[in-house]
Amino acid sequence: MSYRDYEKALGYSRQYRKKLQVEMLQALGNECACCKSIFHLTLDHIIPIGAKRGLKPIRCGGPGDWLKARSEGWPRDKYQILCGSCNQNKGNGMCEHESARILYGGVGLP
């Protein structure tokens, strides 16, 4: 494969990923389910992969997960949109927004 062919294939791949991401955001919402941010949005598994089998959650993400979610019809009981910060904090235990809602009863929080 020539470099020009590689660049062309890469361009198509980027376009496809962007189209799939837009479809995901339209299906599941265009904001973080936790803090309502509209920046750095990611697909989150509500029940982490691996946790169903009693294992440590497996790191994953990207177009492969988006395709799986799309093939399942974007089920809201399995997937949600979170910003990168909330998704990472959730992976570490609990998102800071969620812990603040529990501590302070949701006063003044998104």
RALIN-V989117 format. One record per residue. RES is the residue in three letters. SS is DSSP state (h for helix, s for strand, l for the rest). Layout:
res,ss
RES,SS
RES,SS
//
This chain:
res,ss
MET,l
SER,l
TYR,h
ARG,h
ASP,h
TYR,h
GLU,h
LYS,h
ALA,h
LEU,h
GLY,h
TYR,h
SER,h
ARG,h
GLN,h
TYR,h
ARG,h
LYS,h
LYS,h
LEU,h
GLN,h
VAL,h
GLU,h
MET,h
LEU,h
GLN,h
ALA,h
LEU,h
GLY,l
ASN,l
GLU,l
CYS,l
ALA,l
CYS,l
CYS,l
LYS,l
SER,l
ILE,l
PHE,l
HIS,l
LEU,s
THR,s
LEU,s
ASP,s
HIS,s
ILE,l
ILE,l
PRO,l
ILE,l
GLY,l
ALA,h
LYS,h
ARG,h
GLY,l
LEU,l
LYS,l
PRO,l
ILE,l
ARG,l
CYS,l
GLY,l
GLY,l
PRO,h
GLY,h
ASP,h
TRP,h
LEU,h
LYS,h
ALA,h
ARG,h
SER,h
GLU,l
GLY,l
TRP,l
PRO,l
ARG,l
ASP,l
LYS,l
TYR,s
GLN,s
ILE,s
LEU,s
CYS,s
GLY,h
SER,h
CYS,h
ASN,h
GLN,h
ASN,h
LYS,h
GLY,h
ASN,l
GLY,l
MET,l
CYS,l
GLU,h
HIS,h
GLU,h
SER,h
ALA,h
ARG,h
ILE,h
LEU,h
TYR,h
GLY,l
GLY,l
VAL,l
GLY,l
LEU,l
PRO,l
//
